[in-house]
Amino acid sequence: MPPDFSIAQQLAVSRALPRIARMIDKELTRAGAPRMPWSLLTWGGHRSQYVSNTARADARAAIAETLERWGEISDTPFDKEISS
């Protein structure tokens, strides 16, 4: 686990998340993908934080699905997995 972060550090991350979200959308568009849902999680300190471009319920379902599948899938990035 990462070290605890101060309240000031957590606030700085919280304030930066909307800008980071715009960057993620921009980079996914640059990659040629249609608009796709995503979520970014951070953790450390006494809480996790997230930003997403989709509804909270959809992000929650996707995170739950990911957690369920982590025990079943490899950690190989998708682009490496399909090129093997």
C-alpha positions as CSV (number, residue, x, y, z in Angstrom):
1,M,0.0,0.0,0.0
2,P,1.1,3.5,-0.6
3,P,2.0,5.8,2.3
4,D,-0.6,8.0,3.9
5,F,-1.0,11.3,2.2
6,S,-1.7,14.5,4.0
7,I,-5.1,16.2,3.7
8,A,-3.4,19.0,1.7
9,Q,-2.1,16.4,-0.8
10,Q,-5.5,14.7,-1.0
11,L,-7.1,18.1,-1.7
12,A,-4.5,18.8,-4.4
13,V,-5.3,15.5,-6.1
14,S,-9.1,16.1,-5.7
15,R,-8.7,19.5,-7.4
16,A,-6.6,18.1,-10.2
17,L,-8.9,15.2,-11.1
18,P,-11.2,17.2,-13.4
19,R,-8.2,18.4,-15.4
20,I,-6.9,14.8,-15.5
21,A,-10.3,13.6,-16.7
22,R,-10.2,16.0,-19.6
23,M,-6.7,14.8,-20.5
24,I,-7.9,11.1,-20.4
25,D,-10.8,11.9,-22.7
26,K,-8.5,13.8,-25.1
27,E,-5.9,11.0,-25.2
28,L,-8.6,8.4,-25.8
29,T,-10.0,10.5,-28.7
30,R,-6.4,10.9,-30.0
31,A,-6.1,7.1,-30.0
32,G,-9.0,6.9,-32.4
33,A,-11.4,5.3,-30.0
34,P,-15.1,6.4,-29.9
35,R,-16.1,8.0,-26.6
36,M,-15.8,5.2,-24.1
37,P,-16.6,5.0,-20.4
38,W,-13.7,5.0,-17.9
39,S,-12.8,5.6,-14.3
40,L,-9.6,6.6,-12.6
41,L,-9.0,5.6,-9.0
42,T,-6.4,7.0,-6.6
43,W,-5.8,5.8,-3.0
44,G,-3.7,6.7,-0.1
45,G,-4.3,8.5,3.1
46,H,-7.7,7.7,4.6
47,R,-9.8,7.5,1.4
48,S,-9.8,6.7,-2.2
49,Q,-10.8,9.2,-4.8
50,Y,-12.1,8.7,-8.3
51,V,-13.1,10.6,-11.4
52,S,-15.1,9.1,-14.2
53,N,-16.9,10.2,-17.4
54,T,-19.8,7.8,-16.8
55,A,-22.6,7.5,-14.3
56,R,-21.6,6.4,-10.8
57,A,-23.6,3.2,-11.0
58,D,-21.9,2.2,-14.2
59,A,-18.5,2.9,-12.8
60,R,-19.3,0.9,-9.7
61,A,-20.5,-2.0,-11.9
62,A,-17.3,-1.9,-14.0
63,I,-15.1,-1.8,-10.9
64,A,-16.9,-4.7,-9.3
65,E,-16.5,-6.7,-12.5
66,T,-12.8,-5.9,-12.7
67,L,-12.3,-7.0,-9.1
68,E,-14.2,-10.3,-9.7
69,R,-12.0,-11.0,-12.8
70,W,-8.6,-10.1,-11.3
71,G,-8.2,-13.6,-9.9
72,E,-8.9,-15.1,-13.4
73,I,-7.0,-12.9,-15.8
74,S,-3.4,-12.2,-16.4
75,D,-1.8,-8.8,-15.9
76,T,-0.6,-8.7,-19.5
77,P,-1.8,-5.4,-21.1
78,F,-4.4,-6.1,-23.8
79,D,-2.3,-4.9,-26.7
80,K,0.5,-7.3,-25.6
81,E,-1.9,-10.2,-25.0
82,I,-3.5,-10.1,-28.5
83,S,-0.2,-9.7,-30.3
84,S,1.3,-12.8,-28.7
